[in-house]
């Protein structure tokens, strides 16, 4: 149905509704409902615009962090993957720092060597972890 036919059909419906005893109140209710729906639509458009901008910002942020691994992945899935990777990395660091804090080495030189060893291990694991993650 084209626009012209639709307009004519609405005119006939309006005429019919107005011919009923409660016609004006029915039209008022319909008009009020249409106004409410239009307001909801405007609110939805604002919501979509705001979230689209945030999604673009998130996408740009993730592209700076990783240009290949998440290629073609939805931005939310990419963000979740990136967050999971950071959580794993954080856990590894906590474990290594726990070893340092719980060490019972009394000799300062041995302790310094132990800390150096843990730091080197962390850096080596981190570079290996990134290599595996980004392949």
trRosetta pair geometry for C-beta under 8 A, 3 or more apart (Angstrom, degrees):
i j d omega theta_ij theta_ji phi_ij phi_ji
1 5 4.8 -121 -168 90 89 126
1 6 5.4 111 133 -62 116 88
1 9 7.5 -11 -174 -8 145 144
2 5 5.2 93 56 13 71 102
2 6 7.0 -134 102 -7 35 93
3 6 5.6 -59 -147 37 31 113
3 7 6.3 34 155 -23 67 103
4 7 5.9 -52 -151 31 30 111
4 8 6.6 27 152 -15 63 106
5 8 5.7 -56 -150 38 33 111
5 9 6.3 35 152 -21 67 106
6 9 5.6 -53 -148 36 32 112
6 10 6.5 31 154 -18 65 104
7 10 5.8 -56 -151 36 31 109
7 11 6.5 35 150 -22 64 103
8 11 5.6 -50 -150 32 34 114
8 12 6.7 34 152 -17 64 102
9 12 5.7 -53 -153 35 34 111
9 13 6.4 33 150 -18 66 105
10 13 5.5 -52 -145 38 36 112
10 14 6.2 40 154 -23 67 104
11 14 5.7 -52 -147 34 30 113
11 15 6.4 33 153 -20 63 105
12 15 5.7 -54 -149 35 31 113
12 16 6.4 31 153 -19 65 106
13 16 5.6 -55 -149 37 32 112
13 17 6.2 31 154 -19 67 106
14 17 5.8 -53 -144 37 30 109
14 18 6.2 26 157 -16 65 108
14 27 7.1 61 -138 -105 83 126
15 18 6.0 -58 -146 39 26 108
15 19 6.5 30 153 -26 61 107
16 19 5.7 -57 -154 28 31 113
16 20 7.4 31 150 -24 61 98
17 20 6.1 -54 -165 22 38 110
17 23 4.7 131 143 -142 65 90
17 26 5.4 -130 -169 89 115 131
17 27 5.9 125 125 -59 136 95
18 23 4.1 126 -121 159 27 148
18 24 6.9 54 -124 -62 75 65
18 27 7.1 12 -74 -34 80 137
19 23 6.4 117 34 -70 27 147
20 23 4.5 138 59 -59 76 89
20 26 7.2 30 73 4 127 143
22 25 5.0 -57 -175 49 82 111
22 26 5.5 91 122 -32 89 99
23 26 5.7 -60 -148 34 28 112
23 27 6.4 23 159 -15 66 106
24 27 5.8 -56 -149 38 32 109
24 28 6.3 35 152 -21 66 105
25 28 5.5 -49 -146 35 35 115
25 29 6.4 38 153 -19 65 103
26 29 5.8 -55 -151 36 31 110
26 30 6.3 30 151 -18 65 107
27 30 5.5 -53 -145 38 33 113
27 31 6.1 35 155 -21 66 106
28 31 5.7 -54 -146 37 29 111
28 32 6.3 31 154 -20 64 106
29 32 5.7 -53 -146 36 30 112
29 33 6.3 33 153 -20 64 106
30 33 5.6 -54 -149 36 31 113
30 34 6.3 31 152 -20 65 105
31 34 5.6 -52 -147 35 32 112
31 35 6.4 36 152 -21 64 103
32 35 5.7 -52 -150 34 32 113
32 36 6.5 33 151 -19 64 104
33 36 5.7 -54 -151 35 32 112
33 37 6.4 30 152 -18 65 106
34 37 5.7 -54 -147 38 32 112
34 38 6.3 35 152 -22 65 105
35 38 5.7 -54 -148 34 31 112
35 39 6.5 31 152 -19 64 104
36 39 5.7 -54 -151 35 32 112
36 40 6.4 32 151 -18 65 105
37 40 5.6 -51 -147 37 34 113
37 41 6.3 38 151 -23 64 104
38 41 5.5 -52 -150 34 32 115
38 42 6.6 35 150 -20 64 102
39 42 5.7 -51 -150 33 33 112
39 43 6.5 33 151 -17 65 105
40 43 5.6 -54 -149 38 33 112
40 44 6.2 36 152 -21 66 106
41 44 5.6 -53 -147 36 31 114
41 45 6.4 34 153 -22 64 103
42 45 5.7 -52 -149 33 31 112
42 46 6.6 32 152 -17 64 103
43 46 5.8 -54 -152 35 32 111
43 47 6.3 35 150 -20 65 107
44 47 5.5 -53 -146 37 33 115
44 48 6.2 32 155 -19 66 105
45 48 5.8 -52 -145 37 30 110
45 49 6.3 33 154 -21 64 106
46 49 5.7 -55 -148 36 30 113
46 50 6.3 27 156 -17 65 107
47 50 6.0 -57 -147 37 27 108
47 51 6.2 16 159 -9 64 112
48 51 6.0 -62 -143 45 27 104
48 52 6.0 34 157 -27 65 108
49 52 5.8 -55 -145 32 25 113
49 53 6.6 26 156 -18 61 104
50 53 6.0 -56 -156 33 30 110
50 54 6.6 25 150 -15 64 107
51 54 5.4 -53 -146 39 39 112
51 55 6.1 42 153 -23 69 104
52 55 5.6 -53 -147 35 31 112
52 56 6.5 34 152 -21 64 103
53 56 5.7 -53 -151 33 32 112
53 57 6.5 32 151 -18 64 104
54 57 5.6 -51 -149 36 34 113
54 58 6.3 34 152 -18 66 105
55 58 5.6 -52 -146 38 32 112
55 59 6.2 37 152 -23 64 106
55 75 5.5 123 -168 73 87 153
55 76 7.9 -46 -127 -51 100 85
56 59 5.6 -52 -147 35 31 115
56 60 6.4 31 154 -18 64 104
57 60 5.8 -55 -149 36 30 110
57 61 6.4 33 152 -20 64 106
58 61 5.5 -53 -148 35 33 115
58 62 6.3 28 156 -16 66 107
58 75 5.4 107 103 167 110 124
58 76 8.0 38 122 -80 150 52
58 79 5.9 -27 179 -73 123 133
59 62 5.9 -58 -147 39 29 107
59 63 6.3 31 153 -23 64 106
59 75 4.5 -69 -80 -109 87 131
59 78 7.9 76 -117 62 62 142
60 63 5.7 -53 -147 33 31 114
60 64 6.7 34 153 -21 63 101
61 64 5.9 -56 -159 30 31 111
61 65 6.8 22 149 -14 64 108
62 65 5.5 -57 -150 38 38 111
62 66 6.5 -37 173 45 72 89
62 70 6.2 -50 158 67 123 154
62 75 6.6 173 23 -146 147 80
62 78 5.0 82 -177 129 157 126
62 79 6.2 -101 -74 -76 132 70
62 82 6.2 -139 -124 -36 100 153
63 66 7.4 -94 -136 69 22 49
63 67 6.1 50 -170 -105 69 66
65 82 6.3 63 108 -133 152 137
66 69 4.7 -40 169 33 131 108
66 70 5.7 87 100 7 121 103
66 78 7.9 -160 69 -169 121 111
66 82 7.0 -160 8 -96 131 110
66 134 6.8 -148 -136 -112 108 102
67 71 7.7 28 150 -65 48 101
68 71 5.7 -30 -160 -25 40 119
68 134 7.0 79 68 -169 108 90
69 81 7.9 -154 130 126 117 140
69 133 7.0 -8 -113 146 155 77
69 134 5.4 -95 -63 -128 121 62
70 73 4.3 -83 -169 40 77 127
70 77 7.7 168 -150 101 108 86
70 78 3.8 76 -165 -123 146 113
70 81 6.5 170 -94 63 113 140
70 82 7.5 -35 -54 -49 145 101
73 77 5.0 -117 173 89 103 114
73 78 4.6 129 100 -64 119 93
73 81 7.3 -16 155 4 161 143
74 77 4.6 81 63 11 88 106
74 78 6.9 -160 89 -9 41 87
75 78 5.5 -53 -144 37 32 114
75 79 6.3 35 155 -21 65 104
76 79 5.7 -51 -148 35 32 112
76 80 6.4 32 152 -18 64 105
77 80 5.6 -53 -147 37 33 111
77 81 6.3 35 153 -20 65 105
78 81 5.7 -53 -148 36 31 112
78 82 6.3 32 153 -19 65 107
79 82 5.7 -54 -145 38 31 112
79 83 6.2 33 154 -20 64 107
80 83 5.7 -53 -146 36 31 113
80 84 6.4 33 154 -20 64 105
81 84 5.8 -54 -149 35 30 111
81 85 6.5 32 152 -20 63 105
82 85 5.7 -54 -151 34 31 113
82 86 6.5 30 152 -17 64 105
83 86 5.7 -55 -149 37 32 111
83 87 6.4 35 152 -21 65 104
84 87 5.6 -52 -148 34 32 114
84 88 6.5 34 153 -19 64 103
85 88 5.8 -53 -151 34 32 111
85 89 6.4 31 151 -17 65 107
85 133 5.9 78 -131 -138 131 144
86 89 5.5 -53 -145 39 33 113
86 90 6.1 38 153 -23 66 106
87 90 5.6 -52 -146 35 30 114
87 91 6.5 34 153 -21 63 103
88 91 5.7 -52 -151 33 31 112
88 92 6.6 33 151 -19 64 103
88 129 7.8 -173 118 -164 116 135
89 92 5.7 -52 -151 34 33 112
89 93 6.5 31 152 -16 65 105
89 126 7.0 63 -141 -121 107 90
89 129 6.8 146 -96 125 90 154
90 93 5.8 -56 -150 38 32 110
90 94 6.3 34 152 -21 66 105
91 94 5.6 -52 -146 35 32 113
91 95 6.4 35 154 -21 64 104
92 95 5.7 -54 -152 34 31 113
92 96 6.5 26 153 -15 65 106
92 122 7.3 143 136 -133 103 83
92 125 6.4 -153 177 124 142 138
92 126 7.8 167 103 -77 142 76
92 129 7.4 -127 -10 -66 170 159
93 96 5.7 -57 -147 39 33 108
93 97 6.1 29 156 -15 68 108
93 122 6.5 66 -108 -144 71 127
94 97 5.8 -57 -143 42 29 108
94 98 6.1 38 153 -27 63 106
95 98 5.5 -52 -151 31 29 117
95 99 6.9 33 150 -22 61 98
96 99 5.7 -46 -156 27 37 113
96 100 6.9 35 147 -16 64 101
96 118 5.3 145 -176 -178 100 105
96 121 6.8 -178 -125 90 128 110
96 122 5.0 114 164 -79 176 111
97 100 5.4 -50 -153 35 41 113
97 101 6.2 35 152 -15 70 106
98 101 5.8 -56 -142 42 31 107
98 102 5.8 13 164 -4 68 116
99 102 6.3 -66 -135 49 23 98
99 103 6.5 48 155 -55 60 93
99 118 5.9 -179 88 -116 121 134
100 103 5.8 -36 -157 -9 29 118
100 114 7.4 150 -118 124 73 102
100 115 5.8 64 -129 -109 118 82
100 118 5.5 -148 -66 66 101 170
103 111 6.8 141 113 -128 138 86
103 114 5.9 126 -142 135 159 152
105 110 4.9 -140 -170 109 127 108
105 111 4.4 169 102 -82 122 78
105 114 5.6 169 -4 -6 161 154
106 110 7.9 34 62 58 47 124
106 111 7.7 -128 91 -48 7 116
107 110 4.0 64 80 17 111 112
107 111 6.4 179 87 -16 54 85
108 111 5.6 -55 -145 36 28 113
108 112 6.3 30 155 -21 64 104
109 112 5.7 -50 -147 34 31 111
109 113 6.4 31 152 -17 63 105
110 113 5.7 -54 -148 38 32 112
110 114 6.2 37 150 -23 65 106
111 114 5.5 -53 -148 35 31 115
111 115 6.4 31 153 -18 65 104
112 115 5.8 -52 -147 36 31 110
112 116 6.3 34 151 -20 64 105
113 116 5.6 -52 -148 36 32 114
113 117 6.3 37 151 -23 64 104
114 117 5.6 -52 -150 33 30 115
114 118 6.5 29 152 -17 64 104
115 118 5.7 -52 -147 37 33 110
115 119 6.2 34 153 -20 65 107
116 119 5.7 -56 -146 37 30 112
116 120 6.3 29 155 -18 65 106
117 120 5.9 -55 -148 37 28 109
117 121 6.3 30 152 -21 63 108
118 121 5.5 -54 -148 37 30 115
118 122 6.3 34 152 -23 65 104
119 122 5.6 -52 -149 33 31 113
119 123 6.5 27 154 -15 64 105
120 123 5.8 -56 -148 39 32 108
120 124 6.1 31 154 -19 67 108
121 124 5.8 -56 -145 38 29 110
121 125 6.1 26 157 -16 65 109
122 125 5.9 -56 -143 40 27 108
122 126 6.0 30 155 -24 63 109
123 126 5.5 -52 -144 35 29 115
123 127 6.5 25 158 -16 64 103
124 127 6.1 -56 -150 36 29 104
124 128 6.3 24 153 -13 65 109
125 128 5.7 -58 -145 43 32 110
125 129 5.8 37 154 -25 68 109
126 129 5.6 -51 -141 36 28 114
126 130 6.4 27 157 -18 62 104
127 130 5.8 -51 -146 36 31 110
127 131 6.4 36 152 -23 63 105
128 131 5.6 -54 -149 33 32 114
128 132 6.5 29 154 -16 65 104
129 132 5.9 -56 -151 37 30 108
129 133 6.1 28 153 -19 66 111
130 133 5.5 -56 -141 40 32 112
130 134 5.8 7 167 -2 68 115
131 134 6.6 -68 -138 47 21 94
131 135 6.4 32 160 -39 60 106
132 135 6.1 -50 -147 14 26 113
